[in-house]
């Protein structure tokens, strides 16, 4: 028996990166997983490769009607939702090289980032609470970011949105508990996890390796994290092993938020 045997799960932004890794990990533990995204070709291809317990459906997390439709379809097919992972999000650099700092970020870019990265999480949490309430239990896992814990001068919209995700997680957890349910809500906050989201910043030129080294230079473990390392924590939070964990935040960042680590000396190596 897997740790998520028989659980019905929905993962947003699941066509690639952390979302895809979480979907794989959930399936390996026995779950039935609806993968959702707006990257339809990648999503269908991945779901087909993952087998019969994986299903891909298009979901634009910005759209209230999409959420209503996808949850209604899932409930019609399976009668319940056990786990929601709100993973979909954008940094603001995917479609634009325009400045994202507090002084120069365009209002349209600010709103675009918030619609996906924050509004999508709000809508997901709301629909999951409504779907889970009849059973009285479930797990909502929001994917935040180290950028929601500290200021990021060059990515003001993203940092603002992820900061709000962090606090909304607490509000959802407290409300669910006040209602007398066992619906839990927690947030995972990755940093320097190597996914396609990093490609606009790393590029593919001859200085790619130097850029990678610079990005992780202040990370105590001195490396990028892997999506599978985030997925492992998501499995725990989705499972019945975590039934006393709610309103909590978990950093998956190689020790970055803990502070600086001294570089080992040659004698210590």
C-alpha positions as CSV (number, residue, x, y, z in Angstrom):
1,X,0.0,0.0,0.0
2,X,1.3,3.4,-0.9
3,X,1.2,6.4,1.4
4,X,-1.5,8.0,-0.7
5,X,-3.3,4.9,-1.8
6,X,-6.7,5.7,-3.3
7,X,-6.5,9.5,-2.7
8,X,-7.9,11.7,-5.3
9,X,-5.5,14.6,-6.0
10,X,-5.5,17.7,-8.2
11,X,-2.2,19.4,-9.1
12,X,-2.0,22.8,-10.9
13,X,0.9,23.7,-13.1
14,X,1.6,20.0,-13.5
15,X,2.8,19.9,-17.1
16,X,6.5,20.4,-16.0
17,X,8.8,21.3,-13.2
18,X,7.7,21.0,-9.6
19,X,4.1,20.2,-10.5
20,X,5.1,17.3,-12.7
21,X,7.4,16.0,-10.0
22,X,4.6,16.1,-7.5
23,X,2.2,14.3,-9.8
24,X,4.8,11.6,-10.4
25,X,5.5,11.2,-6.6
26,X,1.8,11.1,-5.8
27,X,1.2,8.4,-8.4
28,X,4.1,6.4,-7.1
29,X,2.4,6.4,-3.7
30,X,-0.9,5.1,-5.1
31,X,-2.9,8.2,-5.7
32,X,-5.2,9.1,-8.6
33,X,-4.0,12.4,-10.0
34,X,-5.6,15.0,-12.2
35,X,-2.8,17.0,-13.8
36,X,-3.9,20.5,-14.8
37,X,-2.1,23.3,-16.7
38,X,-2.5,25.5,-19.8
39,X,0.4,23.8,-21.6
40,X,-1.9,21.3,-23.2
41,X,0.6,19.4,-25.4
42,X,3.0,18.8,-22.5
43,X,0.2,18.0,-20.1
44,X,-1.4,15.4,-22.3
45,X,2.0,13.8,-23.2
46,X,3.0,13.6,-19.5
47,X,-0.3,12.1,-18.4
48,X,-0.2,9.5,-21.1
49,X,3.3,8.5,-20.0
50,X,2.3,8.3,-16.4
51,X,-0.4,5.7,-16.8
52,X,-4.1,5.0,-16.1
53,X,-4.3,6.8,-12.8
54,X,-3.1,10.1,-14.3
55,X,-5.5,12.4,-16.2
56,X,-4.8,15.7,-17.8
57,X,-7.3,18.5,-18.0
58,X,-6.8,22.2,-19.0
59,X,-7.2,24.6,-16.1
60,X,-6.3,28.3,-16.3
61,X,-6.0,29.1,-12.6
62,X,-6.8,32.8,-13.2
63,X,-10.3,31.9,-14.4
64,X,-13.1,31.3,-11.8
65,X,-15.2,29.5,-14.4
66,X,-12.3,27.1,-15.1
67,X,-12.0,26.2,-11.4
68,X,-15.8,25.7,-11.1
69,X,-15.8,23.4,-14.1
70,X,-12.7,21.3,-13.2
71,X,-13.8,20.7,-9.6
72,X,-17.3,19.8,-10.7
73,X,-15.9,17.3,-13.2
74,X,-13.6,15.8,-10.7
75,X,-16.4,15.4,-8.1
76,X,-18.7,13.8,-10.7
77,X,-16.0,11.3,-11.6
78,X,-14.7,10.5,-8.1
79,X,-17.2,11.9,-5.6
80,X,-14.5,13.6,-3.5
81,X,-11.3,15.6,-3.6
82,X,-8.6,14.6,-1.0
83,X,-5.6,16.7,-2.0
84,X,-5.1,20.0,-3.9
85,X,-1.7,21.3,-4.8
86,X,-1.7,24.9,-5.8
87,X,1.6,24.9,-7.8
88,X,0.9,27.1,-10.8
89,X,2.7,30.5,-10.8
90,X,4.7,32.8,-12.9
91,X,7.6,35.1,-12.1
92,X,6.9,37.9,-14.6
93,X,10.0,37.2,-16.7
94,X,8.4,34.4,-18.9
95,X,7.0,36.8,-21.4
96,X,8.7,40.1,-20.8
97,X,12.2,41.4,-20.2
98,X,10.8,44.7,-18.8
99,X,12.0,45.8,-15.3
100,X,10.2,44.1,-12.4
101,X,11.6,46.4,-9.6
102,X,9.3,48.5,-7.4
103,X,10.1,51.7,-9.3
104,X,9.6,50.5,-12.8
105,X,7.3,47.5,-12.9
106,X,4.3,48.2,-15.2
107,X,0.9,47.9,-13.6
108,X,-0.1,45.4,-16.3
109,X,2.9,43.1,-15.4
110,X,2.2,43.5,-11.7
111,X,-1.4,42.4,-12.2
112,X,-0.5,39.6,-14.6
113,X,1.8,38.0,-12.0
114,X,-0.7,38.4,-9.2
115,X,-3.6,36.9,-11.3
116,X,-1.8,33.6,-11.7
117,X,0.5,33.4,-8.7
118,X,-2.0,34.7,-6.0
119,X,-5.5,34.8,-7.5
120,X,-5.0,31.3,-8.7
121,X,-4.1,30.1,-5.2
122,X,-7.1,31.9,-3.7
123,X,-9.5,30.3,-6.2
124,X,-8.0,26.9,-5.7
125,X,-8.2,27.1,-1.9
126,X,-11.8,28.3,-2.0
127,X,-12.9,25.6,-4.4
128,X,-11.0,22.9,-2.5
129,X,-12.6,24.0,0.8
130,X,-16.0,23.7,-0.7
131,X,-15.3,20.3,-2.3
132,X,-13.6,18.9,0.9
133,X,-16.1,20.2,3.4
134,X,-18.8,17.4,3.0
135,X,-16.2,14.8,4.0
136,X,-14.6,17.1,6.6
137,X,-11.0,16.3,5.8
138,X,-8.4,16.9,3.1
139,X,-5.0,18.5,2.4
140,X,-4.4,21.8,0.6
141,X,-0.7,22.3,-0.3
142,X,0.3,25.8,-1.6
143,X,3.6,26.2,-3.3
144,X,5.1,29.4,-2.1
145,X,8.7,30.6,-2.5
146,X,11.6,32.0,-0.5
147,X,10.7,35.1,-2.5
148,X,7.6,35.4,-0.3
149,X,9.7,35.5,2.9
150,X,12.3,38.1,1.9
151,X,12.2,41.1,-0.3
152,X,13.3,40.6,-4.0
153,X,14.1,44.1,-5.4
154,X,14.2,42.8,-9.0
155,X,11.0,40.8,-8.8
156,X,8.6,42.9,-6.8
157,X,5.4,41.5,-8.2
158,X,6.5,37.9,-7.7
159,X,7.7,38.5,-4.1
160,X,4.5,40.3,-3.3
161,X,2.3,37.5,-4.7
162,X,4.3,34.7,-2.9
163,X,4.2,36.7,0.4
164,X,0.4,36.8,0.1
165,X,0.3,33.1,-0.6
166,X,2.2,32.5,2.6
167,X,-0.2,34.4,4.7
168,X,-3.4,33.2,2.9
169,X,-2.3,29.6,3.8
170,X,-2.6,30.5,7.5
171,X,-6.0,32.1,7.0
172,X,-7.3,29.0,5.2
173,X,-5.9,26.7,7.8
174,X,-7.4,28.7,10.7
175,X,-10.8,29.0,9.0
176,X,-11.0,25.2,8.3
177,X,-10.1,24.5,11.9
178,X,-12.7,27.0,13.2
179,X,-15.3,25.1,11.1
180,X,-14.5,21.9,13.0
181,X,-13.1,20.2,10.0
182,X,-9.9,18.2,9.5
183,X,-9.0,20.1,6.3
184,X,-5.4,21.1,6.5
185,X,-3.5,23.8,4.6
186,X,0.3,24.2,4.5
187,X,2.8,26.0,2.3
188,X,6.1,24.7,0.8
189,X,8.6,27.5,0.1
190,X,11.3,26.3,-2.4
191,X,14.3,28.4,-3.4
192,X,16.9,27.7,-6.1
193,X,15.1,24.6,-7.3
194,X,16.2,24.0,-10.8
195,X,13.1,24.0,-13.0
196,X,12.1,25.5,-16.4
197,X,11.2,28.7,-14.5
198,X,14.9,29.5,-14.2
199,X,15.7,29.3,-17.9
200,X,15.0,33.0,-18.7
201,X,17.6,33.9,-16.0
202,X,20.2,31.2,-16.7
203,X,20.1,31.4,-20.5
204,X,21.9,28.8,-22.7
205,X,25.1,30.6,-23.6
206,X,28.7,29.8,-22.7
207,X,28.4,31.6,-19.3
208,X,25.5,29.4,-18.2
209,X,27.6,27.4,-15.7
210,X,29.0,30.6,-14.2
211,X,25.5,32.0,-13.8
212,X,24.4,28.8,-12.1
213,X,27.3,29.0,-9.7
214,X,26.5,32.6,-8.9
215,X,22.9,31.9,-8.1
216,X,23.8,29.2,-5.5
217,X,26.9,30.8,-4.1
218,X,25.0,32.0,-1.0
219,X,23.2,28.7,-0.5
220,X,24.7,26.7,2.4
221,X,24.4,23.4,0.5
222,X,26.1,25.0,-2.6
223,X,23.8,23.5,-5.2
224,X,20.5,23.8,-6.8
225,X,17.6,21.8,-5.4
226,X,15.7,19.3,-7.5
227,X,12.0,19.2,-8.1
228,X,11.8,15.7,-6.6
229,X,13.0,17.1,-3.3
230,X,10.0,19.4,-3.1
231,X,7.7,16.5,-4.2
232,X,8.9,14.3,-1.3
233,X,7.7,16.9,1.2
234,X,4.4,17.3,-0.7
235,X,3.8,13.5,-0.3
236,X,4.2,13.8,3.4
237,X,1.8,16.8,3.7
238,X,-0.7,15.0,1.5
239,X,-0.6,11.8,3.5
240,X,-2.3,10.7,6.7
241,X,1.1,11.0,8.4
242,X,0.6,14.7,8.6
243,X,-2.9,15.0,10.1
244,X,-1.6,17.3,12.9
245,X,0.2,19.7,10.6
246,X,-1.7,22.7,9.4
247,X,-1.0,26.4,8.9
248,X,2.7,25.6,8.7
249,X,5.4,26.7,6.3
250,X,8.3,24.5,5.1
251,X,11.4,25.9,3.4
252,X,13.1,23.7,0.8
253,X,16.0,26.0,0.1
254,X,19.4,24.3,0.9
255,X,19.6,26.3,4.1
256,X,19.3,29.7,2.4
257,X,16.9,31.2,4.8
258,X,18.9,29.9,7.8
259,X,21.7,32.3,7.0
260,X,25.2,32.1,5.5
261,X,27.5,29.1,5.8
262,X,31.2,29.3,5.9
263,X,33.0,27.8,3.0
264,X,34.9,24.6,4.1
265,X,38.6,25.0,4.3
266,X,40.9,22.6,2.3
267,X,41.9,21.0,5.6
268,X,38.3,20.3,6.5
269,X,37.3,18.9,3.1
